[in-house]
Amino acid sequence: MVQVQPFRGWRYDLLQVGDLSEVTAPPYDVISPAEQNELYERHPCNVVRLILNREEPGDDSADERYQRVAQFVRHWQEEGILQQEREDALYVYHQEFDWEGRHYVRKGFLGRLRLEEFGKGHVYPHEQTMSGPKADRLALTKSCKMNLSPIFGLYPDDQAAVQKVLEAAVAGGTPLEATDDLGVVHRVWPINDHAAVGQVQSLLGDRPIFIADGHHRYETANNYRGELQADGPLDDAHPANFVLMMFVGMSDDGLAILPTHRLISGLPELTLEDLSAALGEHFECEQTGSGREAAEATWKQMEQDGSQTVFGFGTAADGQWLFARLSDGSPMAELAAEQSEAWRGLGVSILHRFVLDHLVKQKFPQADQACRYVHLMDEVTTSLDEGNSQLACLVAPAQLEHVEQIASKFEKMPPKSTYFYPKLLSGLVFHPLS
């Protein structure tokens, strides 16, 4: 059974820092160097100084960045800039935003989850991780002894029973509020109603948790706990046995999964004719036109179809666009023999394993393909117009049923299979580990 608990979080004292929008930030891994500097300038206590401390002139090693984080945390606590909740609480968390003409409100709550090793419990990953980010996050965790940003977890809840309890508990209350640079409004209500918290814990006890975002940080939390255990047994209630998480029901109306398109460089000057020849007899292809309007029309056609077996391809050499439907995917059984049938049916799997790594590679065996990931159609068309890529690939995102089906078997999906928008804000509440 999963264990979800309230905790005594550390939060910014708004009497000292003013507007919460000035001290919060997106997750560290989506902050560019320019955005990092802008966040530094925005407020002397912006959370970027903790989650992505920058190198400073005179630093002898990268370790000094982590030492500064520990100093900031300690100083902000001593000065009352950060204050700890008086009693254990859960934190109801709403994100209100617009996307492609539709209005969303994603609802969930922040709490702490007892750690389980992947493959040994009821917490399921769906993406692969890399060693570099985990080493960085471990060094950060060891320095500040806090979870600074929440992991994003999903759980099945067809009737929204968990969130209904929480919404009733905060009805009429005044939230903490921050607006990020993308215009997303973030609202948080701390609750310590013991009856409501108990109901939430009971309802969640027998449900699996699927990690939507934050795989590196979840594994880091396990690694941090492991290092402490190596020095001696941890008490069962030690906070390092837990990790900060945002919990969202998989049936929530505000849950938006957006596409992550691919821009391929390293190819020769590819034309629509070349691409059609590469796709050969395995795809039914329809030319949709040229330029940005054709790109938009191709994506609209894919959205209307709604399946995982349709793709859009744009070729920079002639500015043409192609709508392609898989007609014969039988080679996937051999190309991805080690994967499940569900994995082989994902659009991103078909694109990478069959189209790019097999068909295009057969056509251009000497090419050294490189892939860049983008979310907006404007990024796609601009890259083609400027000649930064030779091939643009529009691909449907994996849906929640795919995440549940594949991850529940502890099978990892291809990179960037899902993009849950918007990102969770860092700086709303911190989970102490000591």
C-alpha positions in Angstrom: 0.0 0.0 0.0 1.2 3.5 -0.7 1.6 5.8 2.2 0.7 9.5 1.8 1.3 11.8 4.7 0.9 15.5 5.7 4.0 17.3 6.8 5.2 20.5 8.4 6.3 22.3 5.3 8.5 25.4 5.1 7.0 28.3 3.2 7.9 31.9 2.3 6.7 34.5 4.8 4.8 36.8 2.4 5.2 39.7 4.9 8.9 39.6 4.2 9.1 38.7 0.5 5.9 40.3 -0.8 4.4 38.7 -3.9 4.8 35.0 -4.1 5.1 35.3 -7.9 8.5 37.1 -7.3 10.1 34.2 -5.4 8.8 31.1 -7.2 10.2 29.6 -10.4 9.7 26.7 -12.8 11.5 23.4 -12.3 15.3 23.6 -12.6 15.5 21.5 -15.8 13.4 24.0 -17.9 15.3 27.1 -16.9 17.6 28.5 -19.5 20.8 30.5 -18.5 19.0 33.7 -19.5 16.0 32.9 -17.4 18.2 31.9 -14.5 19.8 35.3 -14.5 16.4 37.0 -14.8 15.1 35.1 -11.8 18.2 36.0 -9.8 17.5 39.7 -10.6 13.8 39.4 -9.9 14.1 38.9 -6.1 17.1 38.3 -3.7 15.1 35.3 -2.3 13.9 33.7 -5.5 14.0 30.0 -5.2 16.2 29.7 -8.3 19.1 30.3 -5.8 18.2 27.0 -4.3 17.1 24.8 -7.2 19.6 26.1 -9.8 22.4 28.0 -8.0 24.8 29.5 -10.6 28.5 29.4 -10.7 30.1 32.6 -9.4 33.5 34.1 -10.2 36.1 32.8 -7.8 34.5 29.4 -7.3 37.2 26.7 -7.0 34.8 23.8 -7.7 31.2 23.0 -8.6 30.7 22.0 -5.0 30.6 25.7 -3.9 27.2 26.1 -5.7 25.8 23.5 -3.4 27.4 25.0 -0.3 25.8 28.3 -1.2 22.4 26.6 -1.3 22.8 25.3 2.2 23.8 28.8 3.4 20.8 30.4 1.7 18.4 27.9 3.3 20.0 28.3 6.8 20.0 32.1 6.5 16.4 32.4 5.2 15.2 30.1 8.1 17.1 32.1 10.7 15.8 35.4 9.3 12.2 34.1 9.1 12.0 34.5 5.4 11.1 30.8 5.4 8.8 29.7 8.2 7.7 26.2 9.1 4.1 25.2 9.4 2.9 24.9 12.9 1.4 21.4 12.4 1.3 18.8 9.7 -0.6 19.8 6.6 -1.6 18.8 3.1 -1.6 21.5 0.4 -4.4 21.7 -2.1 -2.9 23.0 -5.3 -4.8 24.4 -8.4 -3.2 25.5 -11.7 -5.4 27.6 -13.9 -4.3 28.1 -17.5 -5.3 28.4 -21.2 -4.0 26.3 -24.1 -5.1 26.3 -27.7 -8.3 28.2 -26.9 -9.4 26.0 -24.1 -9.5 26.9 -20.4 -8.2 24.4 -17.8 -8.0 24.1 -14.0 -5.8 21.2 -12.9 -6.5 20.2 -9.3 -4.4 18.1 -7.0 -2.6 18.3 -3.7 0.9 18.4 -2.3 1.9 15.8 0.3 4.8 13.5 1.1 4.9 9.9 -0.2 6.8 7.1 1.5 9.6 6.0 -0.9 9.5 2.7 -2.7 12.2 1.3 -5.0 10.9 1.0 -8.6 9.8 -2.5 -9.2 9.2 -3.4 -5.6 6.0 -1.6 -4.7 3.1 0.5 -6.1 5.1 3.5 -7.5 5.6 3.2 -11.2 8.0 5.2 -13.5 7.4 5.6 -17.2 10.6 7.3 -18.5 14.2 6.4 -18.4 16.7 8.5 -16.4 20.3 9.6 -16.8 23.1 9.6 -14.3 24.2 13.2 -14.6 21.0 14.9 -13.4 20.7 12.4 -10.5 24.3 13.1 -9.4 23.5 16.9 -9.4 20.2 16.5 -7.5 21.9 14.2 -5.0 24.6 16.8 -4.2 21.9 19.4 -3.9 19.8 17.3 -1.5 22.8 16.5 0.7 23.6 20.2 0.9 20.2 21.6 1.9 18.5 18.5 3.3 15.2 19.4 1.7 12.9 18.5 -1.2 12.8 21.8 -3.0 10.4 20.9 -5.9 7.5 18.4 -6.0 7.5 15.3 -8.1 4.3 15.0 -10.2 2.4 11.8 -9.5 -0.8 10.4 -11.0 -3.3 8.0 -9.5 -6.5 6.4 -10.8 -9.7 8.0 -9.4 -12.6 7.8 -11.8 -15.0 9.4 -9.4 -12.6 12.1 -8.2 -13.3 11.0 -4.6 -9.9 12.1 -3.2 -10.1 15.6 -4.6 -13.7 16.1 -3.6 -12.7 15.6 0.0 -10.0 18.2 -0.3 -12.2 20.7 -2.2 -14.8 20.6 0.5 -12.0 21.2 3.2 -10.8 24.4 1.5 -14.2 25.8 0.3 -14.4 29.5 1.1 -10.7 29.7 2.1 -8.3 32.2 0.8 -5.4 30.7 -1.2 -1.8 31.6 -1.6 -1.4 32.7 -5.2 1.4 33.1 -7.7 1.3 33.7 -11.5 4.2 32.4 -13.5 5.8 33.9 -16.6 3.6 31.8 -18.9 0.5 33.3 -17.3 -0.4 30.1 -15.3 -2.1 31.0 -12.0 -1.0 28.7 -9.1 -3.2 28.6 -6.0 -2.4 26.7 -2.8 -4.5 26.1 0.4 -2.7 24.5 3.4 -5.2 22.2 5.3 -4.7 20.4 8.6 -8.3 19.1 9.0 -7.5 15.7 10.5 -10.7 14.1 9.3 -10.1 15.2 5.7 -6.5 14.1 5.8 -7.5 10.7 7.1 -10.0 10.3 4.4 -7.4 11.1 1.7 -5.0 8.6 3.2 -7.6 5.9 3.3 -8.7 6.5 -0.2 -5.2 6.5 -1.6 -3.9 3.5 0.3 -4.7 0.8 -2.3 -4.0 2.9 -5.5 -0.9 2.9 -7.6 1.1 6.1 -8.2 2.5 6.7 -11.7 5.2 9.3 -11.9 4.4 11.8 -14.6 7.4 14.1 -14.1 10.3 14.2 -11.8 11.8 10.7 -12.3 15.3 11.9 -11.6 14.3 13.5 -8.4 12.4 10.4 -7.2 15.4 8.2 -7.8 17.6 10.8 -6.1 15.4 10.6 -3.1 15.9 6.9 -2.9 19.6 7.3 -3.4 19.8 9.9 -0.6 17.9 7.6 1.7 20.3 4.8 0.8 23.3 6.8 1.7 21.8 7.6 5.1 21.0 3.9 5.7 24.5 3.0 4.9 25.6 4.9 8.0 23.0 3.1 10.1 19.3 2.1 10.2 16.8 4.9 9.8 13.9 5.3 12.1 10.7 4.4 10.2 9.4 8.0 10.7 12.6 9.7 9.4 11.6 12.3 6.8 14.2 10.9 4.4 11.9 7.9 4.0 9.5 10.3 2.1 9.5 12.6 -0.9 7.5 15.7 -1.8 4.9 15.0 -4.4 2.0 16.6 -6.2 -0.9 14.1 -6.5 -3.4 14.4 -9.4 -6.3 12.1 -10.2 -6.0 10.6 -13.7 -9.6 11.6 -14.5 -9.0 15.3 -13.6 -10.6 17.6 -16.1 -7.6 19.9 -16.1 -5.0 17.2 -16.9 -3.6 18.2 -20.3 -1.0 16.0 -22.2 0.6 18.0 -24.9 2.7 16.8 -27.9 6.5 16.9 -28.1 7.5 17.2 -31.7 10.9 16.2 -33.2 13.3 18.2 -35.3 15.9 16.1 -37.0 19.2 17.5 -38.2 22.3 15.8 -39.7 20.4 14.6 -42.7 21.1 15.6 -46.4 18.8 18.1 -48.1 15.7 16.0 -47.8 12.7 16.6 -50.0 9.1 15.3 -49.8 9.9 12.9 -52.7 12.9 11.5 -50.7 10.8 11.0 -47.6 8.0 9.3 -49.5 10.5 6.9 -50.9 11.8 6.2 -47.5 8.4 5.5 -46.0 7.7 3.2 -49.0 5.0 0.7 -48.7 4.6 0.9 -45.0 2.7 4.2 -44.9 -0.3 5.7 -46.7 0.9 9.3 -47.5 -1.0 12.5 -48.4 0.6 15.7 -49.4 -0.9 18.6 -47.4 0.8 21.6 -48.9 3.7 23.8 -48.1 4.7 26.3 -45.4 3.2 27.1 -42.0 -0.5 26.8 -43.0 0.2 23.2 -44.2 2.0 22.4 -41.0 -1.0 23.6 -38.9 -3.4 21.7 -41.2 -1.4 18.5 -40.9 -1.4 18.7 -37.1 -5.2 19.4 -37.1 -5.8 16.4 -39.2 -3.7 14.3 -36.8 -5.7 15.6 -33.8 -9.0 14.8 -35.5 -7.8 11.3 -36.2 -6.7 10.8 -32.6 -4.7 7.6 -33.1 -1.1 6.7 -32.4 -0.4 5.6 -36.0 -0.6 9.0 -37.8 2.3 11.4 -38.3 3.1 14.7 -39.9 6.4 15.2 -41.7 7.8 18.5 -43.0 10.9 18.7 -45.3 13.0 21.8 -45.2 14.5 21.5 -48.7 11.2 22.1 -50.4 9.0 23.3 -47.6 6.4 20.5 -48.1 4.3 18.7 -45.6 3.0 15.1 -45.5 0.3 13.4 -43.5 1.3 9.8 -43.1 -0.7 6.9 -41.7 0.9 3.6 -40.8 -0.5 0.8 -43.0 2.0 -2.0 -42.2 3.6 -1.9 -38.8 4.6 -5.6 -38.8 8.4 -4.8 -38.8 8.0 -3.4 -35.3 7.7 -6.9 -33.9 11.3 -7.6 -34.9 12.7 -4.0 -34.5 11.4 -3.8 -30.9 11.2 -7.5 -30.1 12.2 -6.9 -26.5 9.3 -4.5 -25.9 5.6 -5.2 -25.2 2.9 -4.9 -27.9 1.6 -1.8 -26.1 5.0 -0.2 -26.3 5.4 -1.0 -30.0 2.0 0.6 -30.7 3.0 4.1 -29.3 3.4 6.8 -31.9 6.8 7.9 -30.4 8.0 4.2 -30.5 7.0 3.8 -34.2 8.6 7.2 -35.1 11.9 6.5 -33.5 12.4 2.8 -33.8 10.7 2.2 -37.3 10.8 5.6 -39.2 14.0 7.3 -38.0 16.2 4.4 -36.9 15.2 2.0 -39.7 13.5 3.5 -42.8 15.2 6.9 -42.9 18.5 5.3 -41.9 18.2 2.8 -44.7 17.6 5.6 -47.1 20.5 7.7 -45.7 22.9 5.2 -44.0 25.8 7.8 -43.7 23.7 10.4 -42.0 24.4 11.2 -38.3 20.9 12.1 -37.1 20.4 14.4 -34.1 17.0 15.0 -32.5 15.7 18.2 -30.8 12.4 18.2 -28.9 9.9 21.1 -29.2 6.2 21.7 -28.2 4.9 24.6 -30.2 4.1 24.6 -33.9 5.8 27.9 -34.3 9.1 26.3 -33.1 8.6 23.6 -35.7 8.0 25.9 -38.7 10.7 28.4 -37.6 13.3 25.6 -37.5 12.4 24.5 -41.0 12.3 28.0 -42.3 15.7 28.8 -40.9 17.3 25.6 -42.0 18.2 24.4 -38.5 16.7 21.0 -39.2 16.1 19.0 -42.4 13.0 17.1 -41.1 10.2 17.9 -38.8 8.1 15.1 -37.3 4.8 15.7 -35.7 3.8 12.9 -33.3 0.9 12.3 -31.0 1.7 12.1 -27.3 1.1 9.0 -25.3 -2.2 9.1 -23.4 -2.9 8.2 -19.8 -4.1 4.8 -20.6 -0.8 4.1 -22.3 1.2 5.4 -19.3 -0.9 3.1 -17.0 -0.7 0.1 -19.2 3.0 0.3 -19.9 4.3 1.6 -16.6 2.4 -0.8 -14.5 4.6 -3.6 -16.0 7.7 -1.5 -15.1 8.4 -0.9 -18.8 10.0 2.4 -19.7 8.5 4.5 -22.5 10.7 6.3 -25.0 12.0 9.7 -24.0 9.6 12.6 -24.3 6.6 10.3 -24.7 4.4 12.7 -22.6 4.5 16.4 -21.8 2.2 17.4 -18.9 1.5 21.1 -19.1 1.9 23.2 -17.1 5.0 22.4 -15.0 4.7 22.5 -11.2 6.0 25.7 -9.6 9.0 25.4 -7.3 8.9 27.5 -4.1 5.4 27.0 -3.0 6.4 24.6 -0.1 9.5 22.7 0.9 9.7 19.3 2.5 12.4 19.1 5.2 14.6 15.9 5.3 16.0 16.4 8.8 
